[in-house]
Amino acid sequence: MTDNSGYGLYCPVAVASEVIAERWTPLVLRGLICGATRFNEIQASVPRMSSALLARRLKELEHTNIVQKTAATNGRGYEYSLTTAGQELFPVLDKMGMWAQKWLRREITSDINLDPDAFFWELRQSILTDKHPVEDRRVVEFQLPGAPSERRFYWLVFEDDSIDICVKNPGHDIDLWVTSSMRTLVEIWLGHVTLSAAMGDESIQLDGNKKEIATFSTWFKGSPFAKYGRIPAPKQ
């Protein structure tokens, strides 16, 4: 935020908007809330945002005491985290997501918004936050019919306490194959349709042994906003 970019109004909504309603800023905050701490992790949460703009937004958030930057505890570089002021923005973002799930459900799942890189980043963060236990290496292949050829296959590699997202075959044995359009994955993730219903009409197909298929629902739990997606949208 620069000195001449404000609304020039005393209204608290106006002043808050000058800080948190800049383009991309709410999504940067979302990435931090989801557990991203390093610059490249935050950028992975907003794959269409340039690194230069991300650096600028992080500096602005530091200036307003929403984000703090500290030397990395492991390795070189810095880590970013939310200050107390930043953490108190969580209910604001949660309400925004709830409102969109209620009134903009169709727009959420429009083709232009179905970015697989952003989806798999969020899925990975959700699993890491949930600390889903993995006894041995597990490899899950996602095939997305209809997606661009360079984004038609994704692999999740679970091993120890890490999860890697691969866009090229990692060369390990596959434990579970998931075939689904990107739209169906997002609709399940956001609670618009249930996993059982999608499996019933075969809009999502799971192939593997019974244990892996049963385990899928334990780590593919859905977005924090899924609870709002399960509520029927009002007629407009």
C-alpha positions in Angstrom: 0.0 0.0 0.0 1.4 3.4 -1.0 0.6 6.8 0.4 -1.6 7.8 -2.6 -3.4 4.5 -3.0 -5.9 4.8 -0.2 -9.6 5.7 -0.3 -9.2 8.9 1.7 -12.0 7.8 4.1 -12.1 7.4 7.9 -14.3 4.4 7.5 -12.7 1.3 9.2 -13.8 -0.9 6.3 -12.0 1.5 3.9 -8.8 1.5 5.9 -8.8 -2.3 6.4 -9.4 -2.7 2.6 -6.3 -0.6 1.8 -4.3 -3.2 3.7 -5.9 -6.6 3.0 -7.9 -6.1 -0.2 -5.0 -5.5 -2.6 -5.0 -8.0 -5.5 -3.6 -11.4 -4.3 -3.1 -10.3 -0.7 -6.0 -12.4 0.7 -4.6 -15.5 -1.1 -1.1 -14.8 0.3 -2.7 -14.7 3.8 -4.6 -17.9 3.0 -1.3 -19.6 2.1 0.3 -18.5 5.4 -2.8 -19.7 7.3 -2.5 -23.1 5.6 1.1 -23.5 6.9 3.3 -22.1 4.2 6.4 -20.4 5.7 9.1 -20.2 3.0 8.8 -17.9 0.0 8.6 -20.8 -2.5 5.9 -22.5 -0.4 3.8 -19.3 -0.4 4.3 -18.9 -4.1 3.2 -22.5 -4.7 -0.1 -21.6 -3.0 -0.6 -18.8 -5.6 0.9 -20.4 -8.8 -0.3 -17.6 -11.1 1.2 -14.8 -9.0 4.6 -13.5 -10.1 7.5 -13.8 -7.6 8.1 -10.0 -7.9 4.6 -9.2 -6.9 4.7 -11.7 -4.1 7.8 -10.2 -2.7 6.1 -6.8 -2.8 3.0 -8.0 -1.1 5.0 -9.7 1.7 6.9 -6.4 2.3 3.6 -4.5 2.5 2.3 -7.1 5.0 5.4 -6.8 7.0 5.1 -3.0 7.0 1.6 -3.2 8.4 2.6 -5.7 11.1 0.5 -8.6 9.7 3.5 -10.7 8.7 6.9 -11.1 10.3 10.1 -12.4 8.6 12.7 -14.2 10.5 15.9 -16.1 9.6 15.1 -19.7 8.7 15.7 -22.2 11.5 17.0 -24.8 9.0 19.0 -23.8 6.0 19.4 -20.4 4.3 16.8 -17.7 3.6 13.9 -16.5 5.7 10.6 -17.8 7.1 7.4 -15.9 7.1 4.6 -16.2 9.7 1.5 -14.3 10.8 1.7 -11.9 13.7 -1.1 -11.8 16.2 -2.8 -9.1 14.0 -2.4 -11.5 11.0 -3.9 -14.5 12.9 -6.9 -12.4 13.8 -7.7 -12.1 10.0 -8.6 -15.8 9.9 -12.3 -15.3 10.7 -12.4 -12.6 8.0 -11.1 -15.0 5.4 -13.4 -17.7 6.7 -16.4 -15.5 6.3 -15.4 -14.6 2.8 -15.2 -18.3 1.9 -18.5 -19.1 3.6 -20.2 -16.2 1.7 -18.7 -17.4 -1.7 -19.9 -21.0 -1.0 -23.4 -19.7 -0.4 -23.8 -17.1 -3.1 -21.0 -17.8 -5.8 -21.0 -21.6 -5.9 -21.3 -21.7 -9.7 -18.6 -19.2 -10.2 -16.2 -21.1 -7.9 -16.2 -24.1 -10.1 -16.1 -22.3 -13.4 -13.5 -23.7 -15.8 -11.2 -20.7 -15.4 -10.8 -21.3 -11.7 -10.0 -25.0 -11.8 -6.2 -24.7 -11.4 -4.8 -28.1 -10.7 -1.5 -26.8 -9.3 -3.3 -24.8 -6.6 -5.6 -27.7 -5.9 -2.8 -30.2 -5.3 -0.9 -27.7 -3.2 -3.9 -27.3 -0.9 -4.5 -31.0 -0.8 -0.9 -31.6 0.3 -1.1 -28.9 3.0 -4.3 -30.4 4.3 -2.7 -33.8 4.6 0.5 -32.4 6.3 -1.6 -30.4 8.7 -3.7 -33.5 9.6 -0.4 -35.5 10.1 -1.9 -38.5 8.3 0.3 -41.5 9.3 2.1 -43.5 6.5 3.7 -46.7 7.5 5.5 -47.3 4.1 5.8 -45.2 1.0 2.5 -44.6 -0.7 2.2 -43.4 -4.3 -1.1 -42.1 -5.7 -1.6 -41.3 -9.3 -4.2 -38.8 -10.4 -5.4 -38.8 -14.0 -7.4 -35.7 -15.0 -9.2 -36.4 -18.3 -9.8 -33.2 -20.3 -6.9 -31.3 -18.6 -4.1 -29.9 -20.7 -1.6 -32.6 -21.6 1.1 -31.2 -19.4 -1.3 -31.1 -16.4 -3.1 -34.4 -17.0 -1.2 -36.5 -14.5 -0.2 -35.7 -10.9 1.5 -38.0 -8.4 1.5 -37.7 -4.6 4.4 -39.5 -3.0 3.8 -40.1 0.8 7.0 -41.1 2.6 7.8 -40.6 6.3 6.6 -37.1 7.2 6.8 -35.6 3.7 4.6 -35.5 0.7 5.9 -34.7 -2.7 3.8 -33.5 -5.6 5.1 -34.7 -9.0 4.0 -33.8 -12.5 6.3 -36.5 -13.9 6.1 -40.1 -13.0 8.4 -40.6 -10.0 9.2 -44.1 -11.0 7.8 -45.9 -7.9 5.1 -48.5 -7.8 1.6 -47.0 -7.8 -0.6 -48.0 -4.9 -3.8 -46.1 -5.9 -5.0 -44.7 -9.2 -7.6 -41.9 -9.1 -9.3 -40.9 -12.3 -11.5 -37.8 -12.2 -12.1 -34.5 -14.0 -10.7 -31.5 -12.2 -14.2 -30.2 -11.7 -15.3 -33.3 -9.8 -12.3 -33.2 -7.6 -13.0 -29.6 -6.7 -16.7 -30.3 -6.1 -15.9 -33.1 -3.7 -13.2 -31.0 -2.1 -15.6 -28.1 -1.5 -18.4 -30.3 -0.3 -20.7 -29.6 -3.3 -21.0 -33.4 -3.9 -20.1 -36.3 -1.7 -17.3 -38.8 -2.4 -19.8 -41.7 -2.2 -22.1 -40.0 -4.8 -19.2 -39.3 -7.1 -18.0 -42.9 -6.8 -21.6 -44.1 -7.4 -22.0 -42.3 -10.7 -18.3 -43.0 -11.6 -17.4 -39.4 -12.0 -14.5 -40.4 -9.8 -12.9 -43.8 -10.1 -10.5 -45.4 -7.6 -8.4 -48.4 -8.6 -6.2 -50.2 -6.1 -6.5 -52.7 -3.3 -9.4 -52.4 -0.8 -7.2 -50.9 1.9 -5.9 -48.1 -0.3 -9.4 -47.3 -1.6 -10.8 -47.2 2.0 -7.9 -45.1 3.1 -8.5 -42.5 0.4 -11.4 -40.8 2.3 -9.2 -40.5 5.4 -6.7 -38.1 3.8 -8.9 -36.6 1.0 -11.0 -35.0 3.7 -12.0 -31.8 1.9 -11.4 -28.0 2.2 -12.0 -26.1 5.5 -14.8 -24.5 3.5 -16.5 -27.9 2.7 -18.7 -27.6 5.7 -20.4 -24.6 4.0 -20.5 -26.4 0.7 -22.7 -29.1 2.2 -25.4 -26.5 3.0 -27.8 -26.2 0.0 -27.2 -23.0 -1.8 -30.2 -20.6 -1.8 -32.2 -20.1 -5.0 -31.3 -16.9 -6.8 
